[in-house]
């Protein structure tokens, strides 16, 4: 049985980049993509799977680069951040589906898809990859607007965390940060307090909330959210150098 785990790996894709507006001139640059899931089993089998994953991922990034750039620009994001997010969310697998029902390249939940569908007048967010990408970027933008007092980079990190676990849990973690008189608009400061939203932290909750409970409920998925933000940010910083 495979023992699956997240590690930072180097696996290259060949990304064709148009140079100087001349469509006939293209340069192939080798880019490292990080944070992939690999199986710790037979080295030969793992290497074979990894090579196939590189090739598939390369094609998918090139395929969707135009729409990613278009909507990243529209909503004020660096397109390379969105690439990193999609790698983390789905590994650029169009039919990816999580155990909780999130679907597509941007792993959008059904309820979120319905809400965004009404706002953007989209009908097939869960089925059409391009609508899924557009909806995901728009959803990240909606999270971004929730943290107007944070500096740019911190605002993005808090937005990513909200995308992953819901803004309510981030608000609750910020509330605990404020209780401890720590800055609540810095991810590095808020991150530890995500771990303090468990039922077993009831004594702390009594000090922070009149009801003795976090306003948006208990939260146990903090490790996933912390890893999610940190992985994306690490990938993004790397892509900024090479894409």
C-alpha positions in Angstrom: 0.0 0.0 0.0 1.4 3.4 -1.0 2.2 5.8 1.8 1.2 9.1 0.3 2.7 12.3 1.6 3.4 15.9 0.5 7.0 16.8 -0.2 8.6 19.6 -2.1 9.8 18.0 -5.3 11.4 19.3 -8.4 9.6 18.4 -11.6 10.1 20.4 -14.7 7.7 21.5 -17.4 8.6 23.1 -20.7 6.7 26.4 -20.9 6.6 28.1 -24.3 6.8 31.9 -23.8 6.3 34.4 -26.6 9.2 36.8 -26.8 8.9 40.5 -27.6 5.5 40.3 -29.2 6.9 38.3 -32.1 4.7 35.3 -32.4 7.2 33.3 -34.4 9.9 33.6 -31.7 9.4 31.3 -28.7 11.7 30.2 -26.0 11.4 27.0 -24.1 12.3 27.5 -20.5 12.5 24.9 -17.8 10.3 25.6 -14.8 10.2 23.7 -11.5 6.8 23.0 -10.1 6.6 22.2 -6.4 4.4 20.5 -3.8 3.2 17.4 -5.7 1.9 14.2 -4.1 4.2 11.3 -4.8 4.0 7.7 -3.8 6.8 6.3 -1.5 7.0 2.9 -3.1 9.1 1.4 -5.8 11.6 4.0 -7.1 11.2 2.9 -10.7 7.4 3.1 -10.5 7.5 6.4 -8.8 9.9 7.8 -11.4 7.7 6.6 -14.2 4.6 8.1 -12.7 6.4 11.4 -12.0 7.6 11.7 -15.7 4.0 11.2 -16.9 2.8 13.8 -14.4 5.3 16.3 -15.7 4.2 15.9 -19.2 0.5 16.1 -18.5 1.0 19.1 -16.2 3.1 20.9 -18.8 0.3 20.6 -21.4 -2.4 21.7 -19.0 -0.5 24.8 -17.9 0.1 25.9 -21.5 -3.5 25.1 -22.4 -5.0 27.3 -19.7 -2.4 30.0 -19.5 -4.4 32.5 -21.6 -7.6 32.4 -19.5 -5.6 32.4 -16.3 -3.8 35.5 -17.3 -7.0 37.2 -18.5 -8.9 36.8 -15.3 -6.0 37.1 -13.0 -5.4 40.5 -14.5 -9.1 41.4 -14.3 -9.2 40.7 -10.6 -5.8 42.1 -9.7 -3.7 39.0 -9.2 -0.4 37.8 -10.6 -1.3 34.9 -13.0 1.6 32.9 -11.5 -0.1 32.9 -8.2 -3.2 31.3 -9.8 -1.0 28.7 -11.4 0.4 27.8 -8.0 -3.1 27.7 -6.5 -4.3 25.3 -9.3 -1.3 23.1 -8.8 -2.1 22.9 -5.1 -5.8 22.5 -5.6 -6.0 19.9 -8.3 -2.7 19.4 -10.0 -4.3 20.7 -13.1 -6.7 17.7 -13.3 -9.8 18.9 -15.0 -12.1 16.3 -13.4 -10.6 16.4 -9.9 -13.1 15.9 -7.2 -12.4 16.0 -3.4 -13.9 13.8 -0.8 -16.2 16.7 0.3 -17.5 17.4 -3.2 -15.3 20.2 -4.5 -14.8 19.9 -8.2 -12.6 21.1 -11.0 -9.3 22.7 -11.4 -10.0 25.3 -8.7 -11.9 22.7 -6.5 -15.0 24.8 -6.0 -17.7 23.5 -3.7 -21.3 23.1 -5.1 -22.8 25.9 -2.8 -20.0 28.3 -3.8 -20.6 27.4 -7.5 -24.3 28.3 -7.2 -23.5 31.6 -5.6 -20.9 32.6 -8.1 -23.0 31.2 -11.0 -25.7 33.8 -10.1 -23.2 36.6 -9.8 -21.3 35.9 -13.0 -24.2 34.3 -14.9 -22.3 31.1 -15.4 -24.2 27.8 -15.7 -21.5 25.1 -15.8 -18.8 26.0 -13.3 -18.6 22.5 -12.1 -18.3 21.0 -15.6 -16.4 23.5 -17.8 -12.8 24.0 -16.8 -12.6 27.6 -18.1 -15.7 28.6 -16.1 -14.2 26.8 -13.1 -11.0 28.8 -13.4 -12.8 32.1 -13.9 -15.1 31.3 -10.9 -12.1 30.3 -8.7 -10.2 33.5 -9.4 -13.4 35.5 -8.8 -13.9 33.7 -5.5 -10.4 34.4 -4.4 -11.0 38.1 -5.2 -14.1 38.0 -3.0 -11.9 36.7 -0.2 -9.3 39.4 -0.9 -11.9 42.1 -0.4 -12.5 40.9 3.2 -9.1 42.1 4.4 -8.8 45.7 3.2 -6.5 46.7 6.1 -3.8 44.1 5.4 -0.8 44.8 3.3 -0.8 43.3 -0.2 1.1 40.0 0.4 -0.5 39.4 3.7 -3.9 40.1 2.2 -3.3 37.5 -0.5 -2.2 34.9 2.1 -5.3 35.6 4.2 -7.4 35.3 1.1 -5.9 31.9 0.2 -6.6 30.7 3.7 -10.2 31.9 3.4 -10.5 30.2 0.1 -9.5 26.9 1.7 -11.3 26.8 5.0 -13.9 29.7 4.8 -13.5 33.3 5.9 -15.3 32.7 9.2 -12.5 30.5 10.7 -10.0 33.2 9.7 -12.1 35.8 11.4 -12.2 33.7 14.5 -8.4 33.2 14.4 -8.0 37.0 14.0 -10.2 37.5 17.0 -7.9 35.3 19.2 -4.9 37.2 17.8 -6.5 40.5 18.9 -7.2 39.0 22.3 -3.5 38.3 22.7 -2.7 41.7 21.4 -1.1 40.4 18.3 -1.4 41.9 14.7 -4.4 40.3 13.1 -3.6 41.3 9.5 -0.5 39.2 9.1 -0.7 35.5 8.1 2.3 34.5 10.2 0.5 36.0 13.3 -2.9 34.6 12.5 -1.8 31.1 11.5 -1.0 29.8 15.0 -4.5 30.8 16.3 -6.2 28.6 13.7 -5.1 25.7 15.9 -7.0 27.2 18.9 -10.5 26.8 17.5 -11.0 23.3 18.8 -13.6 22.3 21.3 -10.8 21.5 23.8 -9.8 25.1 23.7 -13.0 26.1 25.6 -11.3 27.9 28.4 -9.7 30.3 25.9 -13.0 30.7 24.1 -14.7 31.8 27.3 -12.3 34.7 27.4 -12.7 35.7 23.8 -16.4 35.2 23.1 -19.4 35.8 25.4 -21.0 32.5 24.2 -17.8 30.6 25.0 -17.6 29.3 21.4 -15.9 30.6 18.3 -18.4 32.7 16.3 -18.1 30.5 13.2 -17.8 27.2 14.9 -15.1 24.8 15.9 -12.3 24.1 13.4 -10.1 21.0 13.0 -8.7 21.4 9.5 -6.1 23.9 10.4 -3.1 21.7 9.4 -4.5 21.5 5.8 -5.2 25.2 5.6 -1.7 26.2 6.9 0.0 23.8 4.5 -2.2 25.0 1.7 -1.2 28.7 2.1 2.4 28.0 2.7 2.7 25.6 -0.2 1.1 28.0 -2.7 3.2 30.9 -1.5 6.4 28.9 -1.8 5.5 27.8 -5.3 4.5 31.4 -6.3 7.8 32.9 -5.1 9.6 30.3 -7.2 7.4 30.9 -10.3 8.0 34.6 -10.1 11.7 34.0 -10.8 11.2 31.8 -13.8 7.8 32.4 -15.5 
